[in-house]
Amino acid sequence: MCCLVTVMLLLGPRVAAVLWWLFDMTRWSNTFPNIIIPILGIILLPWTLLAYVFVFPGGVVGIDWLLIILGVVLDLSSYGGGGWGNRSRFRL
């Protein structure tokens, strides 16, 4: 069960971003001037990328920053959660 959650946290937003890009290319081309930033976002910070693309058309103002911060927190927790969960396996 733990491995399934980890796989979903790591692959889920990346698959969602690619599918969203395929079905709504206009939104992505309006959000980003070139393709390099979305590719880096999908690889490094997928939750933050999804949050940014979601809030960008109306402009990032007010409460939208909370959604982007939530994306950053989800990205950091998906990377750091594995180390915290497996801390008992390694004895120094």
The 8 nearest C-alpha neighbors of each residue, nearest first, counted from 0:
[[1, 3, 2, 4, 5, 6, 7, 8],
 [2, 0, 4, 3, 5, 6, 84, 81],
 [1, 3, 5, 4, 0, 6, 7, 8],
 [2, 4, 6, 0, 1, 5, 7, 8],
 [5, 3, 7, 1, 2, 6, 8, 0],
 [4, 6, 2, 8, 3, 7, 9, 1],
 [5, 7, 3, 9, 8, 4, 10, 2],
 [6, 8, 11, 4, 10, 5, 9, 3],
 [9, 7, 5, 6, 11, 10, 4, 77],
 [8, 10, 6, 7, 11, 5, 77, 12],
 [11, 9, 7, 13, 6, 12, 8, 14],
 [10, 12, 7, 14, 13, 8, 9, 15],
 [13, 11, 15, 14, 45, 10, 16, 46],
 [12, 14, 16, 10, 15, 11, 41, 45],
 [13, 15, 17, 11, 16, 12, 10, 18],
 [16, 14, 12, 18, 13, 17, 19, 11],
 [17, 15, 19, 13, 14, 18, 12, 20],
 [16, 18, 20, 14, 19, 15, 21, 13],
 [17, 19, 21, 15, 20, 16, 14, 22],
 [20, 18, 16, 22, 21, 17, 23, 15],
 [19, 21, 17, 24, 23, 18, 22, 16],
 [22, 20, 18, 19, 23, 24, 17, 16],
 [21, 23, 19, 20, 24, 18, 17, 25],
 [24, 22, 20, 25, 26, 19, 21, 27],
 [23, 25, 20, 27, 26, 21, 28, 22],
 [26, 24, 28, 27, 23, 29, 20, 30],
 [25, 27, 29, 24, 28, 23, 30, 52],
 [28, 26, 30, 24, 29, 25, 31, 20],
 [27, 29, 25, 31, 30, 26, 24, 32],
 [30, 28, 26, 27, 31, 25, 32, 56],
 [31, 29, 27, 28, 26, 55, 52, 32],
 [30, 32, 28, 33, 29, 27, 36, 34],
 [31, 33, 28, 30, 29, 34, 36, 27],
 [34, 32, 31, 35, 36, 28, 37, 30],
 [33, 35, 37, 36, 38, 32, 31, 28],
 [34, 36, 38, 37, 33, 39, 40, 31],
 [35, 37, 39, 38, 34, 40, 33, 31],
 [38, 36, 40, 39, 35, 34, 41, 48],
 [37, 39, 41, 35, 40, 36, 42, 34],
 [40, 38, 42, 36, 37, 41, 43, 35],
 [39, 41, 37, 44, 43, 38, 42, 45],
 [42, 40, 45, 38, 39, 13, 43, 44],
 [41, 43, 39, 40, 44, 38, 45, 13],
 [42, 44, 40, 41, 39, 45, 74, 38],
 [45, 43, 40, 47, 46, 74, 41, 48],
 [44, 46, 41, 48, 47, 40, 12, 13],
 [47, 45, 70, 49, 48, 44, 74, 12],
 [46, 48, 70, 50, 71, 49, 45, 44],
 [47, 49, 45, 51, 46, 50, 40, 52],
 [50, 48, 46, 52, 47, 51, 53, 45],
 [49, 51, 53, 47, 67, 48, 52, 70],
 [52, 50, 48, 53, 54, 49, 55, 47],
 [51, 53, 49, 55, 50, 54, 48, 30],
 [52, 54, 50, 51, 55, 49, 56, 48],
 [53, 55, 51, 52, 56, 59, 63, 57],
 [54, 56, 58, 52, 57, 59, 51, 53],
 [57, 55, 58, 54, 30, 53, 26, 52],
 [58, 56, 55, 54, 59, 60, 53, 63],
 [57, 59, 55, 56, 60, 54, 63, 61],
 [58, 60, 63, 55, 54, 64, 57, 61],
 [61, 59, 63, 58, 62, 64, 57, 54],
 [60, 62, 63, 64, 59, 65, 58, 66],
 [61, 63, 64, 65, 60, 66, 59, 67],
 [64, 62, 66, 65, 61, 59, 60, 54],
 [63, 65, 67, 62, 66, 68, 61, 60],
 [66, 64, 68, 63, 62, 67, 69, 61],
 [65, 67, 69, 63, 64, 68, 50, 70],
 [66, 68, 70, 64, 69, 50, 65, 47],
 [69, 67, 65, 71, 70, 66, 64, 72],
 [68, 70, 66, 72, 67, 71, 65, 73],
 [71, 69, 47, 46, 67, 73, 68, 72],
 [70, 72, 68, 74, 47, 69, 73, 75],
 [73, 71, 69, 75, 74, 70, 76, 68],
 [72, 74, 76, 70, 71, 75, 77, 69],
 [75, 73, 71, 77, 72, 76, 44, 46],
 [74, 76, 72, 78, 77, 73, 79, 71],
 [77, 75, 79, 73, 80, 78, 74, 72],
 [76, 78, 74, 80, 75, 79, 73, 8],
 [79, 77, 75, 76, 80, 74, 81, 82],
 [80, 78, 76, 82, 81, 77, 75, 83],
 [81, 79, 83, 76, 77, 82, 78, 84],
 [82, 80, 84, 83, 79, 85, 78, 77],
 [81, 83, 85, 80, 79, 84, 86, 78],
 [82, 84, 80, 86, 81, 85, 79, 87],
 [85, 83, 81, 82, 86, 80, 87, 79],
 [86, 84, 82, 87, 83, 88, 81, 89],
 [85, 87, 83, 88, 84, 89, 82, 90],
 [86, 88, 85, 89, 90, 84, 83, 82],
 [89, 87, 86, 85, 90, 84, 82, 91],
 [88, 90, 87, 86, 91, 85, 82, 83],
 [91, 89, 88, 87, 86, 85, 82, 83],
 [90, 89, 88, 87, 86, 85, 82, 83]]
